């Protein structure tokens, strides 16, 4: 599973232009993509208890723990 941290971190946050990838995908009727964002969001939240994940935190050990 690849992780797009930008999508995860900004699901309910808007960018400077006021767009959120999650809501933009739904507006564009890209429901499969929106569902993928939701699933990864839920999975990371369950695993990490928060979504403030720094790139420096993501290493081999972190990924292996997430895989389990």
C-alpha positions in Angstrom: 0.0 0.0 0.0 1.4 3.4 -0.9 0.7 6.3 1.4 0.1 9.7 0.1 0.7 11.8 3.2 -0.4 15.0 1.5 -3.8 13.5 0.9 -4.1 12.2 4.5 -3.0 15.3 6.2 -5.3 17.6 4.2 -8.5 15.5 4.1 -10.4 17.9 6.2 -8.1 20.8 5.8 -8.3 23.2 2.9 -5.3 24.3 0.8 -4.7 28.0 0.1 -7.0 27.8 -2.9 -9.8 26.4 -0.7 -9.7 22.9 -2.1 -9.4 19.6 -0.2 -8.5 16.5 -2.2 -11.1 14.4 -0.5 -14.0 16.7 -1.1 -12.7 17.7 -4.6 -12.7 13.9 -5.5 -16.3 13.6 -4.4 -17.3 16.7 -6.3 -15.8 15.3 -9.4 -17.7 12.0 -8.8 -14.4 10.2 -8.3 -16.0 8.1 -5.6 -13.4 5.3 -5.7 -10.6 7.7 -5.1 -12.5 9.5 -2.3 -13.2 6.1 -0.7 -9.4 5.2 -0.9 -8.6 8.5 0.8 -11.2 7.7 3.5 -9.8 4.2 4.0 -6.2 5.3 4.3 -7.3 8.2 6.6 -9.1 5.7 8.9 -6.3 3.2 8.9 -3.6 5.8 9.8 -5.7 7.3 12.4 -6.4 3.9 14.0 -2.7 3.0 13.9 -1.1 6.3 14.9 -3.9 7.9 17.0 -3.3 11.2 15.2 -2.5 12.4 11.7 0.3 14.7 12.4 2.9 12.4 10.9 6.3 13.9 10.0 8.1 12.4 7.1 11.1 12.0 9.3 9.0 9.6 11.5 8.3 7.3 8.6 11.1 4.8 8.5 11.4 1.0 7.9 10.4 0.2 11.5 7.4 2.5 11.4 6.2 1.0 8.1 6.6 -2.6 9.4 4.6 -1.8 12.5 1.9 -0.2 10.2 1.9 -3.3 8.0 0.9 -5.5 10.9 
